[in-house]
Structures are given as structure tokens and as C-alpha cells.
Amino acid sequence: MNRPDRPLGWRMIRYGLGVMLAGWLLPVAGLRAQAPAWSVEPARFQVSMSLTGVVEQSGRRLGAPGDLLAAFVGDELRGVAGPVTVGGDALFFLTVYADADGETVTFRFYEAATGLIHAVAETQVFETNAVRGLVSSPLVWTAGAASGPGWQVDPAAFAGSMTVTGTFALEGQPPGSGALVAAFAGDEVRGVAGPVDVGGTPLFFLTIYADAPGETITFRVYDPVRDRVYEVLETLVFETNGVVGSVSSPLVWRVDTATDVDGEVVPSSFRLESPYPNPFSTTTRISYVLETPSPVRVTLYDLLGREVARLVEGRQPAGPHAVVLDGTGLPDGLYLIRLDAGGRVQTRAVTRRH
């Protein structure tokens, strides 16, 4: 059903994206989230030892297709293995390489379903030709909290869903393994996805959950290299069974303000975005970013310099913000939107057109 508050052009484009995505989902449905580039060269080392074990977390066994267990000495990779199903159990047969005895070996576990890398509590001391753990009595590696923000969502708690296919870049670099995109309604996580490599392009196939249409959905991305969470300028209005983006034309999330994993804001810029849509008939969204906490005023003027409406006035924190301009009763024509914050000013033009 067409929504009257959306321009016809958007409805047509959105329908086209939905058709394209439906056609692409079949070939990509079996692809795994982009795994870490863990690779070891046995020929570089003189000796090895063998470990057989299982991975557990909170009392449950882990080891789905695509999962990886890796051994490290310091930050140097010394071995990697995927799960092998033996009698209904997922076992990891891990060969660890070294040049001498006595090194402390640590472990990390990559969970393909979430794209997260977990620290492992247990360690081993390297011993040449040692064999530890058996199929009948395996070692146990305990996966701890994942690095990253720990975003989780329970799909069963919601009545409806929509899908978004998108991607992002940080400082011109594509997201790597362990990167995440999450959808939020307020501060509640409504969806999370890791990257899937499609023809060399990392894409995020994100399912967003809600109970009813109309909620505003915001996004955040996690960069494991910097261990930072970034705010995203784009927002969506939830629509049950909605489809946004496609493999051939993904939504591009524009990364802006960074926060650390504990939530401290690391703002990156001050700017007023172009209103969207523009021209507009009923409403348009005005997004802006504050570099520091500031008194803020967002004002609409006509071309004679007369104030038409004051959209925002008050102190706001650093980071991205947005306000919706309701054009009801506003004559057609060109207007100016002015952002005043902390002694800085930016202006954008917007056109009202029935």
C-alpha cells in the first residue's frame, strides 16, 4: 500500500529495489559473513603440537559452519582450524606451530553467525609433539565476551521485520571482518549484521525487527580495527516486510560521529546536511552534526530574510541530530534553513512544491 507522505518517485524506486533484492537473495543466501584473514605457514616453523577440543560459551557448544578457532603467541598467528562434526559434536583439531618449547599460546574464536571475535579463557604452554585432548575426552575452550559493542536482538520478541542491504566505508576503506552494522529504535537494538563478501564487496544483509510500522530506525556501525562505534546519518521509517537496498545498488551508510565502545562521543565534524527530500511536498528531514555540545538554533527563512519558523532552539550534545520540517500551510517556493551552533553558521536551501 502506498503511503501518501512519501513522494511517488521514492515509492517507485523502493519497489524497484525490492524486486532487485528478491532476484539476488537466492544466490547469496548461503554465503557466510566475511571471516578473519587468519592464515599460517607451517614451513616457517620447526615444530608443532596437536590439540583436540570443543568450544563452549555459557554452557552451550559452539562450532557452526564458518566458525574458526585460532592459536596465537602474542599477536602472531600460530594455528587455525574450523569445526569438524564427530558423532554430533563439533570438534576442533588444531595444530599449533612454534620454534621452541615454553611459549604461552592463547586462543581466539570467530563466530561466523555474528561476525564477532571472542577471547578464549584457556591458554596452553607449547611443547614439541605434544598431543592434548581426545575425541572421547576433548579440551574445552571457553569463549568469553566478544570484542565489540555486544549488540544483540531477539527476533522472537517482535511481530514484524524488514530488510536492508547496505555497505559503508571508513576513511575510504571498506569494512573488514568483525565489522558490524546495527539498527536501533531509540537505544534498543532492532537488528545486527556482519559483512558478507559478494564479488569482493562487503555487504550487510540486515533484518530489522519491530512490532508496528512507523518507528524511526537509526543505525550505528562498529569498526573492530579502531574499536569504535560510529553514528550513521541515514535513518529509515520501519515498514513491515519493507525492502531497502539491493546487491547491485546497496544503501550506503554515511559514517559520522564516533564513540568508543563505552559510549563516549568522539565527534568528527560540524555540518548541515541537505534536506531530504528536496524539493518536498509535505515533510522534509533536516540532518546536522555538532562537533561540540552547543546552544543550537535551526531556523527557516524566506528569501526576504523573514523568519518563517524556528525548528530547534536549545542546547544539544555533540553528534548527529535531525528535525522534520512540516510544510503544511507553507506556500510553494524557495526557503533557507540556517543552523547556528557554538558561533558557527551553515545554510541550506530547500524548495516547497506541491
C-alpha positions as CSV (number, residue, x, y, z in Angstrom):
1,M,0.0,0.0,0.0
2,N,1.4,3.4,-1.0
3,R,2.0,5.8,1.8
4,P,0.7,9.4,1.0
5,D,3.6,11.0,2.9
6,R,6.2,9.5,0.5
7,P,6.8,11.0,-2.9
8,L,5.8,8.9,-5.8
9,G,9.4,8.7,-7.1
10,W,10.6,7.2,-3.8
11,R,7.8,4.7,-3.8
12,M,8.7,3.6,-7.4
13,I,12.4,3.4,-6.6
14,R,11.8,1.5,-3.5
15,Y,9.6,-1.0,-5.4
16,G,12.4,-1.5,-7.9
17,L,14.9,-2.2,-5.1
18,G,12.6,-4.8,-3.6
19,V,12.4,-6.6,-7.0
20,M,16.2,-6.5,-7.5
21,L,16.8,-7.8,-4.0
22,A,14.4,-10.7,-4.4
23,G,16.2,-11.7,-7.5
24,W,19.6,-11.6,-5.8
25,L,18.8,-13.3,-2.5
26,L,18.8,-16.8,-3.8
27,P,22.4,-16.9,-5.0
28,V,23.8,-15.1,-1.9
29,A,21.8,-16.7,0.8
30,G,24.4,-19.4,1.5
31,L,27.3,-17.0,1.8
32,R,29.0,-16.6,5.2
33,A,29.9,-13.5,7.0
34,Q,33.4,-12.3,5.9
35,A,35.9,-14.3,8.1
36,P,39.2,-13.0,9.5
37,A,42.2,-13.4,7.2
38,W,43.7,-16.0,9.6
39,S,46.4,-18.0,7.7
40,V,49.5,-19.7,9.0
41,E,52.6,-21.0,7.1
42,P,53.7,-24.3,8.7
43,A,57.0,-24.2,6.8
44,R,58.1,-21.1,8.8
45,F,58.2,-23.1,12.0
46,Q,60.3,-26.1,13.2
47,V,58.0,-28.0,15.4
48,S,54.3,-28.4,16.3
49,M,51.8,-29.8,18.7
50,S,48.2,-31.1,18.3
51,L,45.1,-30.1,20.2
52,T,41.6,-31.6,20.1
53,G,38.8,-29.8,21.8
54,V,35.4,-28.1,21.8
55,V,34.4,-24.5,22.2
56,E,31.7,-23.6,24.8
57,Q,30.0,-20.4,25.9
58,S,27.6,-20.1,28.8
59,G,27.1,-23.9,28.8
60,R,26.4,-24.3,25.1
61,R,28.6,-25.8,22.5
62,L,29.8,-23.6,19.6
63,G,31.0,-24.7,16.2
64,A,28.8,-23.8,13.3
65,P,30.0,-23.9,9.7
66,G,32.3,-20.9,9.1
67,D,33.4,-20.6,12.7
68,L,37.1,-20.6,13.4
69,L,39.4,-21.3,16.3
70,A,42.9,-19.7,16.2
71,A,46.0,-20.0,18.2
72,F,48.3,-17.1,18.9
73,V,51.7,-16.3,20.6
74,G,51.4,-12.6,21.3
75,D,49.7,-11.3,18.2
76,E,51.3,-13.8,15.9
77,L,49.0,-16.5,14.4
78,R,50.3,-20.0,15.1
79,G,47.4,-22.2,14.0
80,V,43.8,-22.1,12.8
81,A,41.0,-24.7,12.4
82,G,37.3,-25.0,11.6
83,P,34.8,-27.3,13.2
84,V,34.6,-31.0,12.3
85,T,31.4,-32.9,13.2
86,V,32.1,-36.1,15.0
87,G,29.2,-38.1,16.4
88,G,27.0,-35.0,16.5
89,D,29.7,-32.9,18.3
90,A,31.7,-30.0,16.7
91,L,35.3,-30.7,17.4
92,F,38.3,-28.5,16.5
93,F,41.5,-30.3,15.5
94,L,44.1,-27.6,15.9
95,T,47.8,-27.8,15.0
96,V,49.9,-25.2,16.7
97,Y,53.3,-24.3,15.4
98,A,56.4,-22.9,17.1
99,D,60.2,-22.9,17.1
100,A,60.8,-23.8,20.7
101,D,59.1,-25.1,23.8
102,G,57.8,-22.9,26.6
103,E,55.8,-20.3,24.7
104,T,52.4,-19.3,26.0
105,V,49.7,-20.0,23.5
106,T,46.4,-18.0,23.6
107,F,43.2,-18.5,21.6
108,R,40.5,-16.6,19.8
109,F,37.2,-17.8,18.4
110,Y,35.5,-16.3,15.4
111,E,31.7,-16.8,15.3
112,A,30.5,-16.6,11.7
113,A,26.8,-16.0,12.5
114,T,27.6,-12.7,14.2
115,G,30.9,-11.7,12.7
116,L,32.3,-11.4,16.3
117,I,35.7,-12.5,17.6
118,H,35.6,-13.9,21.1
119,A,38.5,-14.1,23.6
120,V,39.1,-17.6,25.0
121,A,39.9,-18.0,28.6
122,E,42.2,-21.0,28.4
123,T,45.9,-21.0,27.5
124,Q,48.4,-23.7,26.7
125,V,52.2,-23.9,27.1
126,F,53.8,-25.1,23.9
127,E,55.5,-28.5,23.9
128,T,57.1,-30.1,20.8
129,N,55.0,-33.0,19.5
130,A,52.5,-32.8,22.4
131,V,49.1,-34.3,21.9
132,R,46.4,-32.8,24.1
133,G,42.7,-33.7,24.1
134,L,41.0,-36.7,22.5
135,V,37.8,-37.2,20.6
136,S,36.5,-39.1,23.7
137,S,37.9,-36.5,26.1
138,P,38.4,-33.2,24.4
139,L,39.9,-30.0,25.7
140,V,37.4,-27.2,26.4
141,W,37.9,-23.7,25.1
142,T,35.6,-21.2,26.8
143,A,34.6,-18.3,24.6
144,G,34.2,-15.1,26.6
145,A,32.7,-11.8,25.8
146,A,33.2,-10.8,22.2
147,S,35.2,-7.8,21.3
148,G,33.0,-5.0,20.2
149,P,29.8,-3.4,21.5
150,G,27.9,-6.7,22.3
151,W,24.8,-5.8,20.2
152,Q,22.1,-8.5,20.3
153,V,18.5,-8.7,19.3
154,D,15.8,-11.3,19.9
155,P,13.7,-11.7,16.7
156,A,11.0,-13.7,18.5
157,A,10.2,-10.6,20.6
158,F,8.8,-8.7,17.6
159,A,5.9,-9.2,15.3
160,G,7.3,-7.8,12.0
161,S,10.5,-7.3,10.1
162,M,12.0,-5.5,7.1
163,T,15.3,-6.0,5.3
164,V,18.1,-3.6,4.3
165,T,21.1,-4.3,2.1
166,G,23.9,-1.8,2.6
167,T,27.5,-1.1,3.0
168,F,29.8,1.6,4.4
169,A,33.4,2.8,4.3
170,L,35.7,4.4,6.9
171,E,38.3,6.9,5.6
172,G,37.9,5.4,2.2
173,Q,38.5,1.8,3.4
174,P,35.8,-0.9,3.2
175,P,34.7,-2.7,6.4
176,G,36.7,-5.8,7.3
177,S,36.0,-8.9,9.3
178,G,34.4,-8.2,12.6
179,A,32.7,-5.0,11.4
180,L,29.0,-4.7,12.4
181,V,26.0,-2.7,11.4
182,A,23.2,-2.4,13.9
183,A,19.7,-0.9,13.7
184,F,18.1,0.9,16.6
185,A,14.8,2.3,17.7
186,G,15.9,4.8,20.3
187,D,18.6,2.9,22.2
188,E,17.0,-0.6,21.7
189,V,18.8,-2.8,19.2
190,R,16.5,-4.0,16.5
191,G,18.9,-5.7,14.2
192,V,22.6,-6.5,13.7
193,A,24.6,-8.0,10.8
194,G,28.2,-8.6,9.9
195,P,29.7,-8.3,6.4
196,V,29.2,-10.8,3.6
197,D,31.7,-10.8,0.7
198,V,29.8,-10.6,-2.5
199,G,32.1,-10.4,-5.5
200,G,34.8,-8.6,-3.4
201,T,32.3,-6.1,-2.0
202,P,31.4,-6.4,1.7
203,L,27.7,-6.1,2.1
204,F,25.5,-6.2,5.2
205,F,22.2,-8.1,4.9
206,L,20.4,-6.5,7.9
207,T,17.0,-7.7,9.1
208,I,15.3,-5.1,11.3
209,Y,12.5,-6.1,13.8
210,A,9.6,-4.1,15.2
211,D,6.0,-4.6,16.3
212,A,4.3,-1.9,14.1
213,P,5.1,0.4,11.2
214,G,6.1,4.0,11.7
215,E,9.1,3.7,14.1
216,T,12.2,5.7,13.2
217,I,15.2,3.5,12.8
218,T,18.7,4.8,13.2
219,F,22.0,3.0,12.5
220,R,25.4,2.6,14.1
221,V,28.5,0.8,12.7
222,Y,31.3,-0.9,14.7
223,D,34.9,-0.8,13.4
224,P,37.0,-3.5,15.1
225,V,40.3,-2.0,14.0
226,R,39.7,1.2,16.0
227,D,37.3,-0.5,18.4
228,R,34.9,2.4,17.9
229,V,31.2,2.8,17.2
230,Y,30.2,5.3,14.6
231,E,26.8,7.1,14.3
232,V,25.2,7.0,10.8
233,L,23.4,9.9,9.3
234,E,20.8,7.8,7.4
235,T,17.5,6.9,9.1
236,L,14.5,4.9,7.9
237,V,10.9,4.6,8.9
238,F,10.1,1.0,9.7
239,E,7.6,-0.7,7.3
240,T,6.6,-4.3,7.8
241,N,8.1,-6.5,5.1
242,G,9.8,-3.5,3.6
243,V,12.9,-3.9,1.4
244,V,15.6,-1.2,1.1
245,G,18.8,-1.6,-1.0
246,S,20.0,-4.5,-3.2
247,V,23.2,-6.3,-4.1
248,S,23.6,-4.2,-7.2
249,S,22.5,-0.9,-5.5
250,P,23.1,-1.1,-1.7
251,L,22.1,1.6,0.7
252,V,25.3,3.4,1.7
253,W,25.5,4.3,5.3
254,R,27.4,7.6,5.8
255,V,29.6,7.3,8.9
256,D,29.9,10.3,11.0
257,T,30.4,10.7,14.8
258,A,32.5,8.1,16.5
259,T,32.1,6.8,20.1
260,D,34.2,4.4,21.9
261,V,32.6,1.1,22.9
262,D,31.7,2.5,26.3
263,G,29.7,5.3,24.6
264,E,32.0,8.3,24.8
265,V,31.3,10.6,21.8
266,V,34.2,11.3,19.5
267,P,32.7,13.9,17.1
268,S,34.2,14.3,13.7
269,S,32.7,17.5,12.1
270,F,30.2,20.3,12.1
271,R,27.8,20.5,9.2
272,L,24.3,21.0,8.0
273,E,23.2,18.3,5.5
274,S,21.0,19.0,2.5
275,P,17.3,18.4,3.4
276,Y,15.8,15.2,2.2
277,P,13.6,15.0,0.2
278,N,14.3,18.3,-1.6
279,P,12.1,19.6,-3.2
280,F,9.4,18.3,-0.8
281,S,5.6,18.4,-0.7
282,T,4.6,17.5,2.9
283,T,7.7,17.0,5.1
284,T,11.4,17.0,4.7
285,R,14.1,15.9,7.1
286,I,17.0,18.2,8.1
287,S,20.1,16.5,9.5
288,Y,23.0,18.2,11.1
289,V,26.1,17.3,13.1
290,L,27.6,19.2,16.1
291,E,31.3,19.0,16.8
292,T,30.9,20.0,20.4
293,P,28.0,20.4,22.8
294,S,26.5,23.8,21.9
295,P,23.4,26.1,22.1
296,V,21.7,25.3,18.8
297,R,19.1,27.2,16.7
298,V,17.7,25.9,13.4
299,T,15.6,28.5,11.6
300,L,13.6,28.6,8.4
301,Y,13.7,31.9,6.4
302,D,12.1,33.1,3.2
303,L,14.1,34.8,0.5
304,L,13.3,38.2,2.0
305,G,15.1,37.2,5.2
306,R,11.9,36.9,7.2
307,E,11.8,34.2,9.9
308,V,9.2,31.6,8.9
309,A,9.7,29.0,11.6
310,R,12.1,28.2,14.4
311,L,12.6,24.5,14.3
312,V,15.1,23.9,17.1
313,E,16.3,26.1,20.0
314,G,18.2,24.8,22.9
315,R,21.5,23.1,24.0
316,Q,22.3,19.8,22.3
317,P,25.2,17.3,22.7
318,A,27.9,16.6,20.2
319,G,26.9,14.3,17.4
320,P,24.3,13.8,14.7
321,H,20.8,15.4,15.1
322,A,17.7,15.8,12.9
323,V,14.5,17.7,12.8
324,V,11.5,17.3,10.5
325,L,10.1,20.4,8.7
326,D,6.3,20.1,8.2
327,G,5.3,22.1,5.1
328,T,1.6,22.2,5.9
329,G,0.3,25.7,5.1
330,L,3.7,26.7,3.7
331,P,3.4,28.5,0.3
332,D,5.4,26.9,-2.6
333,G,8.8,28.5,-3.1
334,L,12.4,28.6,-2.1
335,Y,13.4,28.8,1.6
336,L,16.7,28.9,3.5
337,I,17.5,26.7,6.5
338,R,20.1,28.2,8.9
339,L,22.0,26.3,11.5
340,D,23.6,28.4,14.3
341,A,25.6,26.5,16.9
342,G,28.6,27.5,19.0
343,G,29.3,30.6,17.0
344,R,29.3,28.7,13.7
345,V,26.7,29.0,10.9
346,Q,25.7,27.0,7.9
347,T,22.8,27.5,5.5
348,R,21.0,25.2,3.1
349,A,18.3,25.9,0.5
350,V,15.0,23.9,0.4
351,T,12.1,24.1,-2.1
352,R,8.5,23.6,-1.1
353,R,6.5,22.3,-4.1
354,H,3.0,20.6,-4.2
